Amino acid sequence: MNSRRSLLVGCGAYLPERILENSELAKIVDTSDDWIIKRTGIRQRHIAADGEFTSDLAIRAAHDALVKANMARDQIDLIVVATTTPDETFPSTATKVQAALGITKGVAFDIQAVCAGFIYALTIADNFIKTGQSNNALVIGAETFTRLLDWNDRSTCVLFGDGAGAVVLCGHENTDEVASYGVLSTHLHSDGRQRDILYVDGGPSSTGTVGQVRMSGKEVYKHAVSKLGEVIDEALEFNGLSPSDIDWLVPHQANRRIIESMAKKMSLPLDKVICCIERHANTSAASVPLALSEGINDGRVSSGDLVLFEAIGGGLAWGSGLVKIGQPV
Ligand code: UT7
């Protein structure tokens, strides 16, 4: 048994002001509000303003999470930002967040696992805390993903949005009092053989350009349903739990049909699933913490609840995480 554990003590979010409705997209590409809603569940997405960068979104979400956690900035000694859309190729977006928050100790770095990024970042931070390398971590998923879109490609441009979500993980001795709280497990996977079904056709070393998203939607959909199902089972089996033990499924928000099929697989009623795809679309690494933040803010998710995260994205990379929210009072 680990002698330390990571308690999730705060969650924050930020969505850019501008909202783009499906009806506006229908003026740009050959699509319709009806098609987008039926096939994906998306009605609108937020779009970052000109001059508003991923770091700006991440800083706002981080600030919100620190306030909710009632934690002073100088207690944070690890910042992990999951993003596929960093402000610049280097330095990391995380170091910008660190500077903006006035934090001068500890480490800050980005990780890149596209839509699975938040669960990858959570895993890394949890392990830093468990090994004693860090005490308190900000784990952020932040994206200006719409900047990677080809606005002439209706099969991708209707699917994504911008936003950021953040959680504060607090290191604690693994006493009896907190033993059932915090990050109970994370399970990560990747399979590089599937890289061609979801990728960006550019990059600093290949084309010298940023590139645009390319996706074989049906293929990704099939992998998503099977791999997310497997990684949910893995989390439950590892913890000796059954689906009925889960208070909330907080899934990646890529397609409402995928979310519903995970709920069905778990025999979980839809009112036990946090679904915000309708308003956010797919915000990649930000989608899971944005959904968690919404669930906490509207009073559905509360301290002591057992929450299951899952996500899959380009790579393919996917994972799950099981967390008991908050800490004993
Ligand atoms: O976050 C990373 C993980 N990503 C995902 O999990 C996404 C997984 N994939 C999906 O969510 C779905 O595959 C999509 C929403 C992307 C597409 O839904 P689909 O039911 O798989 O549609 P499809 O790609 O098979 O296309 C069906 C039809 C095609 O027309 P034809 O060939 O039947 O005439 C497409 O050309 O729908 C057409 N289509 C559209 N029509 C109107 C594709 N995009 C659009 C559109 N508006 N935006």
Residues whose N, C-alpha, C, O or C-beta is under 5 A from the ligand:
A	BS01	UT7	D30 T31 S32 W35 R39 T40 C115 R154 S155 V158 G217 K218 V220 Y221 A224 A254 N255 N282 I312 G313
